């Protein structure tokens, strides 16, 4: 098993990604990620999405998300909306 990774909540994950997005060299103002809540009001969010839905934003978001997930374990685990 890999080294200990701090556990963060889904909300903390979103905050960290949004804080780190502007440091990416091809970031454009307006790029952001957000939680996607399931239809059931009682369920925890298990997905996130981003805007704007462009190729540039996709690359930036995936890069930053992967970097954050390499440093933290997210509980509950999140995946990109529509990817699974």
C-alpha positions in Angstrom: 0.0 0.0 0.0 1.2 3.6 -0.7 2.1 6.1 2.0 -0.5 7.6 4.2 -2.7 10.1 2.5 -4.8 12.7 4.4 -8.5 12.2 4.0 -10.6 15.2 2.8 -14.3 15.6 2.2 -15.9 16.1 -1.3 -16.4 19.8 -0.4 -12.8 20.2 0.6 -11.7 18.5 -2.7 -13.8 21.0 -4.7 -12.3 23.9 -2.8 -8.7 22.7 -3.3 -9.2 22.1 -7.0 -10.8 25.5 -7.5 -7.9 27.2 -5.5 -5.3 25.4 -7.7 -6.9 25.9 -11.1 -5.5 29.4 -11.6 -2.0 28.2 -11.1 -2.2 26.1 -14.3 -0.5 27.8 -17.2 -3.5 27.6 -19.6 -6.1 28.5 -17.0 -8.8 31.0 -18.2 -11.0 33.1 -16.0 -14.3 31.3 -15.3 -13.0 27.8 -15.1 -14.3 26.0 -12.0 -15.4 22.6 -10.7 -18.5 21.9 -8.6 -20.3 19.0 -6.9 -23.2 17.3 -8.7 -25.8 16.1 -6.3 -27.8 12.9 -7.1 -31.5 13.1 -7.6 -32.1 11.7 -4.1 -31.8 14.6 -1.6 -30.5 12.3 1.1 -27.5 10.9 -0.9 -24.0 12.3 -0.8 -22.5 13.8 -3.9 -20.4 11.3 -5.7 -19.7 13.2 -8.9 -18.2 16.6 -9.9 -18.4 18.6 -13.1 -16.7 21.6 -14.5 -17.4 24.7 -16.6 -17.0 25.9 -19.2 -17.2 22.6 -21.1 -14.3 23.2 -23.4 -11.3 21.1 -24.4 -9.0 23.6 -22.7 -11.0 23.5 -19.4 -11.1 19.7 -19.6 -7.4 19.4 -19.8 -6.8 21.9 -17.0 -9.4 20.3 -14.7 -8.2 16.8 -15.3 -4.6 17.8 -14.6 -5.4 19.6 -11.4 -7.9 16.9 -10.2 -5.3 14.2 -10.7 -2.7 16.2 -8.8 -5.1 16.7 -5.8 -6.1 13.1 -5.8 -2.4 12.1 -5.8 -2.1 14.0 -2.5 -5.4 13.3 -0.7 -8.0 10.5 -0.4 -11.4 11.9 -1.0 -14.3 10.6 1.0 -16.7 9.8 -0.6 -14.7 9.1 -3.7 -15.7 11.4 -6.6 -15.7 10.9 -10.3 -16.3 13.2 -13.2 -20.0 13.4 -14.0 -21.0 11.2 -17.0 -17.7 9.2 -16.9 -18.9 6.1 -15.3 
